[in-house]
Amino acid sequence: MSTRGTITHGLRRKLAALSALAMGAALAVAIPTTASAAAARVDNPYVGAKAYVNPDWSAKAAAEPGGSVIANEPGFVWMDRIAAIQGSAQAMSLREHLNTALRQGANLFQVVIYDLPGRDCAALASNGELGPTELSRYKTEYINPISAILADPAYANLRIVTIIEPDSLPNLVTNAGGSAGSTDACATMKANGNYEKGVGYALHTLGAIPNVYNYVDAAHHGWLGWDSNFVPAAQEFKKAATSEGATVADVTGFIVNTANYSALKEPNFKVTDTVNGTQVRQSKWIDWNYYVDELSFAQALRTELVNQGFASNIGMLIDTARNGWGGTQRPAGPGPQTSVDAYVDGGRVDRRIHAGNWCNQSGAGIGERPTTAPAAGIDAYVWAKPPGESDGNSAPVANDEGKGFDRMCDPTYTGNGRNGNSLTGALPNSPLAGHWFSAQFQELVRNAYPALGGGNGGGSDTQAPTAPTGVTVTAKTSGSVSLSWTASTDNVGVSGYDVFRGGVRVGSPTTTSYTDTGLTASTTYSYTVKAKDAAGNVSAASAAVSATTSAGGGTGTGSLKVQYKNTDSSPTDNQIRMGLQLVNTGSTSVDLSTVKVRYWFTPEAGSSTFGTACDYAVIGCGNLSLGVKSSGTSAAGASHYLEVGFGSSTLAAGASTGEMQLRLNKSDWSNFNEADDYSRSTNTSYADSTKIGVYVAGALAWGTAP
C-alpha cells in the first residue's frame, strides 16, 4: 500500500492452514441455509457486536511467545485475489470464513476488498493480479462472486463490514503526476479512471446488500494531511462514490491507517505548538503537515467528507493493529525546547525514521485493541492488517503470487523522494507480503502500547480489574446522557472501560467518562460499566444507574456561552450569515477540541447538501471545522444545524474566541427563508444567544436545544 508523503503497504494473502486451536468462541452452532429476516440496519455496526476471530491467524498468533494474549482479537479477512474467494487446501474460502463466523456465534464479519485493476500503482510488494485495463474481469470474476456469497440469506444476520480497496484513490491524488512520489503506473490509472470505476462498482454492488457496511480506504495523515492533498482527496472520494451507479448512500464511512504505522495519538506535542517562535509544523518530521496523528486526522477528514456531500452520520475506522509504538523507546514526555526538531523528535511516539516508511517497520508495536466508539466520529478502532503478516519481502523472492520486490522493504536501501531519501527502517529477512513473519510478530508484542499482559507481552495476567464504582449521571439532554465513574484498579493496569446500555455495549472509552448520544427524548435508560485490562480480563459490572432524557430539548448550564449577531440583512437570500463568539465564563480553561457549537435552521426546498465558509476568525479560520447535519428533530425551525468545531487549543478562563464570521449555502444556491429559523435573531451587535447550543464532549453546556 502506498502513502503520501509517501507510503505503501505490502499486503497479503490469506493465512495458511486451518486452525486446530480450540477456541471457546467456536460453538457447535448449526449453519442455517436460509434466514427468515435480516438483522435491522444500525448506524454503527460495531455497537453491541461480537466480531469474528479468524482461526487461521489466531492459531499462528497463539503459537508465538506471548501471542496467546491477543490470539482471540477480531480482525479482517483479506480477499486479495480472485482465487482467495474459493480458497485452497491451505486457505479458507470466503464462504468457509462466513460459516465459521456463524459457528462462533459472531454477528460481525470484517473483510477487505482488494483486487483493483493495476492495484497499488505506487508500490511493487502489493501489486495485484489484474492489469490496468482489466476492469471487466474485476467486476465479473471478483466483485460479482463476492457479492453473491455475501448476499446469501444464510448470512443475513451478520453485519458485514467491508474495506473498499486500500491504496487506490489516494494514489490518484498524490502519486499520479508532478511530485517526487509519482509513478507512470499511477498516471495510467488516473488517465483510464479504472480505480474510480472499480471502487464505484464495488460500492454500488455490495451496498445493495442490506447487511453490508462499506468503508472506503482513506490513507492516513502522513499521506493526505497537507492542504494540497486534504480537500482534493475528499473530492476524489466523492467522485468515486458517485461512479458506476454508486451513491454516497452506499458509503457507511471511511478507514484511515490501513496496514500502516502512524501513531493514533501524539501525546507530547500539538500541531499548534511553537518552539522559540517556530511552529511545530516547520519541523523536519511534520514537514508542514496539518496533522500529527491519526485520530485528529480522521476526525477532521470526516468533517470535510460531510462538507463534500457524504451523509452527516458517516463514521470513521482507524487501523490500530501496529501503531502502538511502546517498549523502552517510547518517550516519557516532550522533547527539549532547544529547537523545534529536538522538541518533536524527542517527544514523538512514532519512532520511524521518516513518515514515508511503510514496510515492516522496526520498533513498532501492537496498538489499541479493537474498540467500539472510542472517540467522537470514530465508529471503532479495528485491526485491518493482521499483526504478523509481512508487508513485503526484504530481498527478491521468486513467486507465483504476482508480488514484486520493493526496495522500501530492504533495510539497506537509502530511500527515494517518497521518504526523503532516508533509510527504510524495515526489518531484515522478511518474507513475501501476506506471509507469516514471526520476528515481526514478536517485536510487535514486545512493543505493544498499551502493554499486553505482564507489561512486556507474553505474561500470564489472569486477574481482572475491580468493578467501577460511583457511576453517576453528570449531564443529560433530550438526546444524550453523560456518565462518569471512579477509576478501577488492576494488578497490571486498566486499559479501558465498556459502557452498556440495557445490557448492550454502546461505547469503550479509555477514560472514566462517556456520553451516550442518539437517544430518544423522555425515555429512561439503564447503564452499567465494566473495566478491562490489556490481557483481556474484564471486571464484573458496576451497579446500574438510570437516567431519563429531557423532554424535547434540554438547557445547558455549563461555563461556556455563545454570543451571536446577525450579519445578514435579508432573510430570504441564498446564504445564511452570522457572527459568533464563544466565551468561557468559568474559572478554569476549556479544551476547545471537545467543544461544538450548533446553529439550528431549516433549508426549505432545494438541495439537501450544503457548502460552508469562514470569512474571518480572530483565532484563524484554519482552526475551525464547519459542517451541516440533519438534526433528526421535528421541532419548528430546526431540521438541520451548522456545527462549528475547534482545533486542539484551549480557551482560558474569562476569555473569548473573538469574532467568527461564518456563512452557509445550499449546493444549488437556492434561497432560504430564515424568518422562522430556531437560532436566528435580528440583533446586529453581539448578545448572548440561548437558542444556539454549545456542547462539551457531546453534552449540552449552553443554550436550549429545540
N, C-alpha and C positions, 0 to 999 in steps of 0.2 A: 504494500500500500504506500502511496507516496504522500508527502506532506509538504506544506508550503513553508516557505522559508526554507521548504524542504523536507519532505519526509516521505517515507514509503514504508509499507509494512509487508513483510513477507507473509505468505499465507499458507495455506494448509490443505491438507486433505483429511479425510476422516480418520480418526484414530483406529488403529488396527484392533484385532482380537476382541471378541465379545468377553464381557467381564464374568469372572467366576465369583466376583465379590458378592457376598451375601448381604445385600443392602436391606435395611429394615423397611425402606420405603417400597421395596418390590413386593407388594402384596399380591396374593393369589386372587386377582380380580378377573373375571371373565371379560373378554374383549367383545363389546357389542358390535353387531353388524349393521344396526340401524340406531337412530337416535330420535326419540319422539319429539323433542323440542330442543332447540339450541339454547344455550345459556344467554340470558339477557346481556346486551352490549353495555359496557361500562365506560366511564370517562377515562379512568386509569386502570389498565388491565392488571397491574401489579397489586392493587389493593385487594386484600383478602385472598391472595393467590398462593397456591402451593406449586412451585415450579419444578419442572422435570430435571432430574440429575442424570447426565449421560453416563451410563455404566462403563463404557469404553474408557472415557477419560478418568472416571473415578477409580477404576482398577489400577491404572498407571500411577495416579497420584498417591494412592494408598500404599503402593509398593516402594515409594521413595521415603528416605528418612524424614520424619516429621510430616509427611504428606497426609497422613490419616486425619489430621486436624481439619483439613479443608476438603477432603475427598468427597464429601456429600454436599458441596456447594453447587447450586444450579448454574448452568452456562448454556451457551448457544451451540447448536449443531450446524456445521458448515456444509452447504451444498455448493462446492467449488468447481464442479464439473458435471457433465451430463451423466456420467457413469455413477456418480455418488447417489443419484436418485434411486437406482435399483440396487446399489450396494454390491458387495462381493463376498468371497469367503473370508476376507479379512476385515470387512467393514459393514456395519449395519446399514440397511436401506432406510430411506425416509419413512416408509410405512412401518418398518420394524421399530424405529425410534418412537413413532407416534403410538404404536401398540404398547411399547414398554412404558411410555408415559401413563397410559391408562392403567396398566398393571400397578404402577407406583401410586396410583390414586392422585396423580397430579391434575391440576386444572389449568396449567400454563405451560406452553411449549414454545421454545425460542429457536429460531432458525435464521441463518444468514443466506441471503440470495446473492450469489457471487459468481457470475459467469458471463459478463457482458462481452460483446464483440470487442476485440482489441483491449482486453482488460488491463487495467493499471498501466497506462501508457508511459508512466514516468519511472517504472521500476522493472527489473528483469526477474527478480526472485519470485514475484507473484503474477507474472504474465499468465494468461489463460489459454484455453484450447481453441477459441473461436477467433477467426481473422477479423480485421476491421470492418469488413463488409457483410459478415455473416449474421445479419440481424434476423433474417428469416429462420435460420436454424435456432437462434436464441429463443425465438417465440415458440416454434413448433416442437423442438426437441428438448427444450429446457423449461421455460415458464409454463407452457400448457400442461405437461405431465405433472409438474409440481402442483399446479392449481387443481388438477383432477384429484390428486391424493388429498390435499388439504380440504377440499370440498366434500369429501366422503362423509355422509351422515354419522358414521361411527365416531367421528372426531368433533361433532358439533358442540359438545360441551367443553371442549378445550379452548382456552383463549390462546390463539396462535399469534405470537409476536414475530414479525419479520424485520430484519435489517436489509434494506434495499441497496445493494451494490456499493460496498466500500471502494474508495479510491477511484471514483469515476468523475462525477460532476465537478468536484473541487479542482481536479487537474485541468479542466477546461478554463477555469478562471486564472490559474497561476502558471501552468506549465505548457500552454498552447501557443506561445509566441512572445518574444521580446524580453524575456527575463533569463537570469542565469540558470534557472531550473527548467527551461523549455526543452522539449524534445520534438523531433519530427513526428513521432507516433502520436503525441498529444495534439499536434497541429492537424494531423489527419482526422482524428476523432472529432475535433471541433468543426472541421470543414464538412464532414459527412453527416453529423448530427446523430450518430447511432447510439451515443451514450444517452442523450436526451430521449430519443425514441425508445430505447430499451428500458430505461427507468420508467418512462410514462406507461409503457405496455405492462410492465410488472405491477405498477401501482394500480392500473385500471383492472387488470385481470385478477390479481389477488385481492384487491379492495372490494371486489364484488362478492366475496365470501363473507357472510355476516360475522363470523367469529375470528376474522383475521384483522390484526392491528399492524399497519405498516409504519415503520420508522425509517426515514431516509438518512443515509450517512452524510454527515456534515463536517468531516475532517476534525480539526482541533485548533486551539488558539494559536499555536506556533505555525499554522499554515494560513489561516484566514483572518487573523486578528488585526492586521493592518487596515487602515481606512481604504487603501486601494483595492483590497480584496473583500472586505466585510459585506458591504451592500451589494456589490456585483455578485457575490456568491449567493446571497439570498434571492437575488433576481434570477440567477441561473437555476436555483432550486424550483422557483415558481414556474419557470419556463418548462422544465422537465415534467413537473407535476400537472401540467395542462397540455401534455403531448399525448398522442396515440389514444385519445379517448379518456385520459385520466383527468380528474379534477382535484382541487385542494381537499375535497371531502374524502378522497382516498388516502389521505395522509393523517395518521394519528399523531405523529411527532417526528422528531429528529434525534440522532445519536451523535455524540462527539467523542473523540479519542479512541475510536475503534482500533484495537490492536496496537495502540500507541502507548507512550510512557509519560505524557505530560502530566504534571502534578495536579491533583484535584484542587488543592488549596496551597497557596504560598503564604504561610502564617507570619513571616518575618518582615515583609515589606508590602506596600501597596503601589499601584501604578502612579498614584498621585504624590508619592514621597519625593522629597528633594534632598540632596546632599551638597552642602556648601553652594547652594543656589542652582545646582544642576539637577534636572529632572531624572528620576529613575528610568524613564523611557529612553534616555540617551545612553544608558549603559550598553556595553557590547552584547550582553546576554539578551536583554529585552529588545534592543535594536529598533526602537520607536514603535514597538507593538503597543496596542491599547489595552492588552490583557496580559496577565502574568500567570493565570491558571485556568483550569477547565471549568470550574464552577461559575466564575464571573463571566467567562466567555459564553457558556451555554445559556445563562440567564439573559445576557444582552442579545445574543443571536435570536433567542425566542421572541423577544420584543420586536426585533427587526423583521422577522418572518411574519408576525402578525401584521405589521405595517405593510408588508408586501401582499397581504391578502389571504394568508393562511388563517384557519379558524382560531378564535381567541382562546380556545381551550386546548390547543396543542400542548403536548408535554415533551420534555427532553429526557434522554437517557445519557448516562456517562459510563464509559467502559473503565472500570477501576481495577481490572484484573492484575495489572502490572505497574501501576503508578504510585505504589506506596512509598518508596524511597526512604525506608527505615534503616535499621542497623547502626553501626558505630559511626558512619559517615554523615548521619543526619544532623544538621546544625541545631544547636540548642536555643539559638536566638539570633537576632540581627547581626549582620557583619559590621566591621568597623566603619566609621564615617570619615575615613581618611580620603576616600574618593567614591564616586558613585559606583564604579566597578567593584571596589572592595566591599562596599555595602551590600550589593546584590549578590556577588559571588560567595561572600562569606555567610549569607543568610538563606540562600535558595535551597530548598529541599530537593529539587530536581537537579541531580548531580551529573547530568550528561555533559559531555564536552561542548556540544552545540545542540540547540533545539532542533536542528535539522537531522540529527542522528536518530534512526528508527529501527535498526536491526539488532536484535539480541543484546540489548544494552547492559553493559557491565554495571553492577551496583544497584540495579532495580530491585524492587520488592513487591510482594503481593500487596494490593491496595485495599480499600474499603470492601468489606464483604457485601454481596448483593443486598440491597436495602431499598425498601419501598418509601416513596415520597419523602426523601431526606431533606429537601430544601424547596423554596418557592419555585414553582415552574418545572421542577425536576420529578418526572414520574418514578425514576428508580436509578440507583447505581446497579450496574449489571456487569457480568463477566462475559463479554463478547468474544474475546480472544482467550481460549483455554490456556491457563498457565502451564508451561512445559512444552508447548508446541513451538517449534523453531520458526523464526521469521524468514530464514533463508540460509543457504549453505555458505560457509566461510571460504571455501575453495571449490573449483569446478567439480561437479559430480554428474556423470552420465545418468540420464533417467528417461523414463517414458511418460512423464507427467507434464511435459511442456514447460518445466521450470528452468529458467536460466540462472547464470551466476551473476550476481550483482555485487560490485566491489564494495558497496556500503555494508556488506556483511563480512568483509575481510578486515580484521583488526590492524593489518599493516598498511592499509590504504590511507593516503593522506588527504583524501576528500576532493570535493569539487565545489562549484558555485552554489550548490544547494545546501551545503553545510559549512559554508565559509572557509572551504579548503582546510578543514580540520581533520584530525584522526577520527575514525568512525566510532570508537568506543564499543565495538562489537566484541562479543565473547569469541574465543577461538574454538576450533573443532566443532562447528555447528553443522547439523545435517540439513537436508532439503527442507524447504518451507513446509510446515504442517507435520513433519516427523517429530517424534519424541526426542527432547533434548534434556537428558537427565541433569547435566551440570547446571543448566539454566534454571530448571525447576528448583533444585536445591538452593541455589542462590536467591531465588525469589522468596522461598520460605524463610531463609535466614534474615533477609532484609525486609520482611513484612512490616507494614505500618498501617493500622495498629498491629502490634506484635501478635503472633499466634500464641497458642497455649504454651506456657513456660517462659514467655517473653523472648524466646530465641528460635521458635519453630521446633517442632519435634518433641515438645513437652507432653506431659500426660495430665494436664489440668482437667479434673473432673468435677471440681467444686463450683456450684452455681452461685451467682451473686445473691445478696439478700434482696428480698422483695422491696420495691419502692414504697415509701410511706408518705403520708401527708399530701396525698393527691388532692389538689384544690382547683376549683374553677376560678380563674383570675379575671376573665372578661367574657362577655358574650354579646352577640348581635342577633339579628333575625336569621343570619345565615352562617354563624360561626360560634365555636366555643373554644376558649383558650384555657389551657391547663398548665399547672406546674406541680412539682413534687420534690421531695427530699432525695438527694442522691443515694443510690445503693452503694454497697461496698462489696469487694471481691478479693480473693487471695492473690490474684494477679492484676486484675484491673477491669473495670466495667468499660465495655466498648460502645454501648448504646442502649436504647430502650425501644420497645414495641408498644404502641398505643392501640388499644382495642375499643371499638365502639360496638356495643351489643355483642361482644364476643368475636368480632371480625376485625383483623388488623387493618388500621387505616393510616398508620404512619410509623416511621422508625427514626426518630431524632437521635442525635448524639449528645444533646444537652438535656437538661431537666425541665424542659417546657415544650409545648406543642400547641398549635392552633389547628383545629379541625374545621374545614370550610365546606361550602356547598350544601349546607343543611337547610331544613325547612323551618319556617317561622312557627312559633308557638308549639314546638314539639319537644318532648322530653327524651333525652339520650342518656345512656349509662356508659361509663368509661372505666377501664382498668388499665394498668401499666405493668409491664414486665421488664426486668433488666436482663442484659445478656453480656457475655464476655467474648473475647476473641477466639476462644476454643469452641464456641458454640453452645456453652452451657447457658441455660435460661432459668431465671428465678421463678418462684411462684408469683401469682398475680397479686397486685395491690388490692386493697379494699376498694370496692366500687364507689364511684361518685356520680351523681346525676346532675344534669343541667337542662333547663328548659330555655330554648331560644326565645328571643324577644318577639313581640308581635309586630310584624310589618316594619321592621327597621331597627331602631336602637340608637341611643345617644352616647357619643363618646365623652369621656370625662378626663382625658389624659393631659399631659403637659405640653402638647402641641396645639396650635391653632393655625387656620389658614385665613388669609385676607385676600379680598377679591376687588377688582374694579373692572367695569365694562369698558372695553376699548372698541366696541363695535356699534356704531351709531344706527345701523339698520338691522332689525331683527329678521329680515326676510331676504338677505342676500345669500351668496353661495359659500360663505365661511362663517365659522364661529370663532370670535377673537376675544381674548381676555388677558388680564394681568393677574398674576397670583404671587403671593409671597408666603412662605412658611415661617412661623415664629415659634421659638422654644420659650414657653412661659415657665418652665420648671427650673430647678436648682442644679441639675446635672446635664451633661452633654448628651446628645442623642445620636446614635449611629444611623446616618441617613440611608445606608444601604438596606435598612429594614423598613423604610417608610414609603408609602404610596399615597398619592392624593387623587381623589376621584371627583370629576365634574360630570353630573348626570344630565342627559339631554335626550331628545328624540330626533331622529333623522327624517321623519316623514317618508315620503315616496323617494324613489330614485335608487342609486347604488347602495348596496349593503356593505361595501368596503370603503375605507377611508384613507386619506392622507393627513399627516400631521406635520407641524413645523414649530420650531422655536426660533423666533426672530431676534430675541435678546434675552440674556440672563446674566445677572451680576456674578453668579457662580460659574458661568460658562455654559453655553448650550451643549457642549460636549459632555457635560456631567449629568445631563438629563436623558431619560428614555421616555418616549411617548408612544402610546398605543390606544386604540379604541376597541372596546369589548362590549359584548351584549351583557346586560345586567341580569337577565333572567327574571326580571320582575315585571309585574303588570301595573305597577304604580304609575300614576299620571306623570308625564313628562320625564320619564326615567327609564326608557327601554335600553339605552346604551350609556356608557360613560367613557370619558377621556381619562386614562390613567397616567399619572406622572410618576416616574421613578427616579431615583438619585444614585449617583455613583458611590464609591467607597470613600466617604468622608464623614465628618461629624459636624453637628450644629451645636455650638456652645450654649450654655445656659444663658437665657436672656437675649440670644442673638436671632437674627433673621437671615433667610437666604437672600434677601433683597428681591427686586422685581424679576419676574419671569414672564416675558411676553410670548404667548402661545396662541396657536390657531389650528383649526382642523377643517377639512373639506371632504365631501363625498367624492369618490373616484370619478364620477361623471360630472362633477361640478354643478349638480342641480341645487336649487335653493333650499334653505332651511326655513322653518317658522319657529323662531326661538322664543316667541312670546310666552309659550306655556312650558318651557323647559324648567325642570325641577331646580337646577342650580343657578339659573340666570337671575341677575338682578340688574337694576338700572343705574346704580351708583357709579360715578366716574372718578372717584378717588377711593383709595384703599379703605376697606372696612371689614370687620370680622364677618365671615360668612358661615353660618351653621348648616347650610344646605350643600356644602362641599365637604366631602368626607376625607379624613386623614386616618390611614390605617398603619399600625405599627405591628410588624410580624403577623399580619393578617387580621388583627383585632382592631375594631373601630376605636380610635383615640380622640377624635374630634368630629363634631357635626352630627346631624341626624340623617340616617340612611333612609331612602324612600321606601 
